[in-house]
Amino acid sequence: MFIKIFLSVLFLAIMVGVGIYSRKHSNSIDGFVLGGRSVGPWLTAFAYGTSYFSAVVFIGYAGQFGWKFGLSSTWIGIGNAVIGSLLAWLVLGRRTRLMTQRIGSRTMPDFFGTRYDSEALRVAASVIAFVFLIPYTAGVYKGISTLFEMSFHIRYEWCVVLMAALTAIYVILGGYKATAINDFIQGIIMLFGIAAVIVAVLSLKGGLVEACHRLAEIPSDANPAVNGGFASLFGPDPRGLFGVVVLTSLGTWGLPQMVSKFYSITDESAIRRGTIISTVFAFMVAGGCYFLGGFGRLFDPTLLPNGKIAFDSIIPSMLETLPDILIALVVLLVLSASMSTLASLVLTSASTLTLDIIYRDKVSGEGEVESGQLDDSVAAKIERRKVVVMRVLIIFFIALSLMLALNPPTFIAQLMGVSWGALAGAFLAPFMLGLYWRGVTRFAVWACFAWGVGLTVVNMLMHNPINPIDCGAIAMVGGFLVVPVASLVSPKLAQSHVARMFSCFAR
């Protein structure tokens, strides 16, 4: 217990120390939200990866999908690396950086408002982002607190409150620069941690070959007469596996806290290096998490009062018999993954409300704020006021997500399905197509917002006749049909406006 407490306190002290160190970079909006648009490839790549993978993946997704699909759940991690990291950087990285810097965009709702020349779209996107990032954040709190409850025997409620308070401190102090530096530190811990945990857990079952052999002897849930499905290449449910790969891999392309990483990177050479770093990181962390979760059926998870498996207990049950030093490493691993994601989520939510609803600056196609000529001292005062408002909203957002985390309505994976389905279903198609296709119309963006949010909410209100994971995947893919069809039957944007938006790619 001393080792676990000492390492955890040391880790948290370093995180807060980085926040204090980064205060000098957080006095302006660009500094607080984007790190001055001067963040290098290593910090950006690790910020992308650590925001992607959190306790939601390690505790929730790896446990539930490892139990459901067996070793084939490793394909989810591979999909996260290839689709969610490599292709995301190749398709979105350069064009996102060029267009957002050209038009002066700081957030994804700001992009929609400026790219499609609509203040209403900016506000609607901001509300969608704020509302549906709350269940995502609650899922992260739930994941990390479940592990802390097991490791330290502290009540779940106290764990949730502690994590919320610590995240608030270092984000409020240092903004994006602090989160980027901390993400790098946390990413290093995650890389070493996941490798050590996999080796230790498999050794408990006689090594890799013996563990695979024992897994192959477990009968399928659907057909108890058939063995071997959980150790096969595509598992007992390939269709369900494909839906999870789509949700968890393609979904990152439409999440505000992920796409914003491309806003702040320094230059195009940094994007090329960041692509490689981010992909390797995802292969190791996501692939390792899901590979580990694939052996979940060799352990004894907790049962709910109704006799069903408590999926969020599967990974903790695999870890609780490890030596104390390894449990301490796991605590740091999950703490690192979770705090980086929490920091990214709360910063995204607060910046969205501040910049896109409370202070809605009109931005020209040249990336300059159309607010008249301001005296330097007045402009500096306004910048400081915005940062103060943003810090207050960080506390407000954390409080809302904390309330949901204290009384979570479902498993972590289902919380994530609702959040990712609504956000990526609404944002992914109009954002990506808006970077490449001049023909996307304002009406098409509205139609996709209605499609993504509407499908997710209706499914939820009807008590999920479609599994939330599958519903999220349908919402994302369907957007790529909604936007082109709606664009073909609705009025086009002014050609002069579209030309200004795309002029950055001609340079």
Buried (B, 14 or more C-beta within 10 A) or exposed (E): EEBBEEBBEEBBEBBBBBBEBBBEBBEBBBBBBBBBBBBBBBBBBBBBBBBBBBBBBBBBBBBBBBBBBBBBBBBBBBBBBBBBBBBBBEBBBBBBBBBBBBBBBBBBBBBBBBBBBBEEBBBBBBBBBBBBBBBBBBBBBBBBBBBBBBBBEEEBBEBBBBBBEBBBBBBBBBBBBBBBBBBBBBBEBBBEBBEBBBEBBBEBBEEBEEBBEBBBEBBBEEEEEEBBBBBBEBBBBBEBBBBBBBBBBBBBBBBBBBBBBBBBBBEEEBBBBBBBBBBBBBBBBBBBBBBBBBBBBBBEBEEEEEEEBBBBBBBBBBBBEBEEEBBBBBBBBBBBBBBBBBBBBBBBBBBBBBBBBEBBBEBEBEBEEEEEEEEEEEBEEBBEEBBEBBBBBBBBBBEBBBEBBBEBEBBBBBBBBBBBBBBBBBBBBBBBBBBEEEBBBBBBBBBBBBBBBBBBBEBBEEEBEBBBBBBBBBBBBBBBEBBBEBBEEBEEBEEEBBEBBBBBEEE
